[in-house]
Amino acid sequence: RIESAIAEHRQKRSKITSSVDKIILEDYERLYSRFGAEALVASEDGACSGCYKDLTANLIARLRHGSELTRCPNCGRILVEEKNTPAPEPAEPVKKKGGKKA
């Protein structure tokens, strides 16, 4: 019974992984051997949920765009966007001293 369940899961995995780029799959498997189930983690509140380091606004924007595989620059895990990742705050305008208009 267990053997048939394992065989079924292997067949499902094979079907899914056949559509994944070979280099990406090898990269994921290498990360999986190091981090286990946390090889792929979400960004949460602007940070990697694997190592808890803050992510740059540029990295969060790339992650949101979703056109490329995005990895944490600190731990190397593959990142996916979490819905509660805050949008980067716009920079405050620099106030001029004196403040009088001409």
C-alpha positions in Angstrom: 0.0 0.0 0.0 2.7 2.5 0.9 4.8 1.4 -2.1 1.8 2.2 -4.4 1.4 5.6 -2.8 5.1 6.4 -3.3 4.9 5.2 -6.9 1.8 7.4 -7.5 3.6 10.5 -6.0 6.7 9.8 -8.1 4.6 9.6 -11.2 2.9 12.9 -10.4 6.2 14.6 -9.6 7.7 13.4 -12.8 4.7 14.8 -14.8 5.1 18.2 -13.1 8.9 18.4 -13.3 8.9 17.5 -17.0 7.6 21.1 -17.7 10.2 22.8 -15.5 13.5 24.1 -17.0 16.2 21.5 -16.2 18.6 24.1 -14.8 16.0 25.6 -12.5 15.0 22.1 -11.3 18.6 21.2 -10.6 19.0 24.5 -8.7 15.9 23.8 -6.7 17.0 20.2 -5.9 20.4 21.5 -4.7 18.6 24.1 -2.4 16.2 21.4 -1.2 19.1 19.2 -0.2 20.4 22.1 1.9 17.2 23.7 3.3 14.6 20.9 2.9 11.0 22.2 2.5 12.2 25.7 3.0 14.2 25.8 -0.3 11.3 28.0 -1.6 10.0 30.6 0.8 7.7 33.6 0.7 8.6 37.2 1.2 6.9 38.4 4.3 6.6 42.1 5.3 9.5 42.9 3.0 11.8 40.2 4.3 12.9 36.7 3.4 10.9 34.2 5.5 13.8 31.8 5.4 16.6 34.0 6.9 14.5 37.1 8.0 16.8 39.6 6.2 15.1 42.6 4.7 14.8 42.7 1.0 15.6 45.7 -1.1 12.8 47.7 -2.8 14.3 46.7 -6.2 14.2 43.0 -5.3 10.6 43.2 -4.1 9.7 45.0 -7.3 11.3 42.2 -9.4 9.5 39.6 -7.3 6.2 41.3 -7.9 6.8 41.5 -11.6 7.3 37.7 -11.6 9.2 37.4 -14.9 12.3 35.9 -13.4 13.4 33.5 -10.7 14.2 35.6 -7.7 16.5 34.5 -4.9 17.3 36.0 -1.5 20.7 37.6 -1.8 21.5 36.6 1.8 20.6 32.9 2.0 20.0 32.0 -1.6 16.5 30.6 -1.2 14.0 31.0 -4.0 11.5 33.7 -3.2 7.8 33.9 -4.0 5.6 36.9 -3.4 3.4 36.8 -0.3 0.3 39.0 -0.5 1.2 41.0 2.6 4.5 42.1 1.3 4.3 45.9 1.6 5.0 48.1 -1.4 8.2 50.1 -1.0 7.6 53.4 0.6 8.3 56.4 -1.7 11.2 58.5 -0.6 10.3 61.6 1.3 11.0 64.8 -0.6 14.0 66.7 0.7 12.8 69.9 2.4 14.7 73.0 1.7 15.9 75.1 4.6 14.5 78.5 4.9 11.2 77.5 3.3 10.4 80.9 1.9 9.2 81.2 -1.7 10.6 83.9 -3.9 
